Amino acid sequence: MPVQPNKAIVGRNAFAHSSGIHQDGHLKNRENYEIINPKDIGLDDSSIILTARSGRHALKHHLERLGFELNKDKLDRAYGKFLALADRKKELQDEDLLTIMEVSKNRRDPFKLKYLSVQCGKKVMPTATIQLEIDGELHTMTSSGVGPIDAAFTAIKKIIRREILLEEFLIQAITRGSNDVGKVHVSINYKDSIYTGFSADTDIVTASVEAYLNAISKFYNILRTNAEAEITETIKQL
C-alpha cells in the first residue's frame, strides 16, 4: 500500500529538506538533521527540495549535480534568477534549472527518435533497432538484451558511446485497461550525477525509450553548454 509522505522514518518527506538553513546544515554534515541514514531504509540519498526558501548552497548543490561548473559570480547570477522563478513556482525541477542556466529550449531534445523496432517473445532473443537523429545526423543501431526495453537502451548507449547506469525505472498506468497510456519515469547515473526523464505513450517500449532519451538529453546539453562557455571565455582572453 502507498505510504503517506509524512510517515515517520519511511515517508517521502522524512529525508526531504526545503528550508535553506536545514539544507545548508545537511550539506555540510548529514547528521546535523538526520539521525538515521536514508540508505538504511532503501533510499539512495536525502532530497534537497528547491523552493523559495532555499539558499545558495542548495542551488549550487543541484547545479553541480547537473554538471555545471560555477564560480562565485556565476552562482550569484544564477541565484538571482532562481529567486525570481521560485517566487512564481512552488518547487523547481531540473528543467527549471536548465532555464536558469540559459540552456535554450531548442536544446531540450537534441535526440529525435526516428525509428524503433523490437522483437521479443517466448524462445525469441529480444532485439531492438533504434534510429536516432542527433544534431541533424542519423545513427542506427541494433542490439539484444534480456528484454525489449533493455535491448533498446543498450542500442542507445552504443550510439552515444557513453557509460550510463539506470538507477530507477518506473511504469505507471494513467487509468485502467490494456489500452491505457503508460507513464514512464527513469533516473540515470552519468559520472556520479543523477538525471531524470519522463514520457508517456500507449506503447510502453516507446515511452521507455523516449523517457531514457529525455534523461540523457539533459547531461548532453549541459556538456555542450559548458564547452561553449569555455570557448567563449578563451576568445575573451585572446
FIMARLO-549115 format. One record per residue (C-alpha): x, y, z. Coordinates in pm, whole numbers, plus 50000, padded with zeros to 5 digits. Example, Ala and Ser with C-alpha at 12.3 -4.5 7.8 and 13.67 -1.06 7.14 Angstrom:
% FIMARLO-549115
512304955050780
513674989450714
This chain:
% FIMARLO-549115
500005000050000
501235035449930
502965051650227
501885087150311
504655113150259
504635124850623
505025089750768
507905089051018
511155072850901
509815057050580
507715085750438
508975105350138
509275137350344
511285121050624
514535126950434
513505157850236
514795192750320
513405225350180
514445251250440
517615269750348
519095266350698
518365229150709
519735223950358
522985242050437
523455222550761
522635189550594
525025195250304
527805203650547
527105173550768
524175149950717
523965141351087
523035177251174
519425169351085
519285131751024
519915105951294
519145077651051
520975071150726
518455070750436
520295040750292
519175020650595
515595021550465
516475016250099
516865052149976
519915062849777
520155096749944
518245125250103
516295150249893
517175186949873
513955203549755
514365236749577
511795262549689
511755299949753
513195292250099
516295275249957
519675291949976
522765293849758
524255261749898
521245241249788
521185257249443
524915251349397
524465215149504
521855208649233
523665227748959
526885208849026
524855176549030
523715185148679
527305191148572
527545229148573
530845244748675
530255275648889
532365303449032
531035329249278
529855353749010
528025326948812
526385313949128
525255348949230
523685354948888
522015320948890
520685326349242
519065359349143
517245342248856
516395313049086
514675335649341
512655352949070
511435319548935
510935303649279
508545331749375
506215320149095
506585282449137
506125260849444
509015237649365
511715239149097
512765209048890
515785201648669
514045217148367
513755250048559
517455249248645
518305244448278
516245275448200
518065295048470
521415284348325
520225295447980
520235261347818
517945270947529
514645253347470
515685241147130
518345220847306
515975203047542
515585174247299
518795170247097
517845133947029
514955126846793
513655091246785
513125084646414
512595047046419
512105019746678
511504982746619
511654954946878
511364917146855
510604896047159
508584866247276
508924831547419
512064814347289
512964845747093
516084866347162
514894901747246
516374926146996
515814962846921
516694985046629
516985022146704
517455051446469
518255084946629
518745118946476
521495137246666
522285172646555
520905165046210
522785132246161
521085098146155
522505069746363
521155034146353
521995005446586
520624970546655
521264953246986
519964924747201
519144923347572
517264904847844
514064921347723
512884946147457
513474976647679
516944965247784
517794958447419
516614993447318
518575010247599
521694990547504
521355001847141
521115038147253
524235035147468
526125020847172
525065050446958
526085077547206
529125057847329
528795066947695
528585046048011
525195051748172
523775033948476
519995030448505
519175039348866
515365038248858
512735026448612
509065031548694
505965024748481
502525037348585
499125033948420
497095066048399
493745047948409
492805011348370
492774987548077
495264970847847
494965000047600
495875025647863
498565052347830
501605043248036
503765069448207
507455061148240
509935077348478
513635069048462
516655080448660
520135075548518
523605079748665
526255095548447
529625103048609
528045102148958
525325127248865
521625118048854
519355128748567
515645121248532
513445116748228
509715112848161
507445102247880
504005087347814
502625066047533
500245037247471
503335017947354
505285011947673
508555004447491
508335037247301
507535055947622
510525039447793
512915048647513
511675084647500
511995088347878
515525074347861
516455098847585
514855127247781
517185119948073
520255116547850
519505149347672
519905168448000
523535159848060
524225161847685
523005197847675
524935206747990
528175192647849
527685212647530
526825244547717
529935241247937
532095235247628
530715266247452
531205287247765
534825276047784
535385285347419
533775319447474
535975325847777
539085316147580
538145340347299
537685368547550
541145362147692
542635364347344
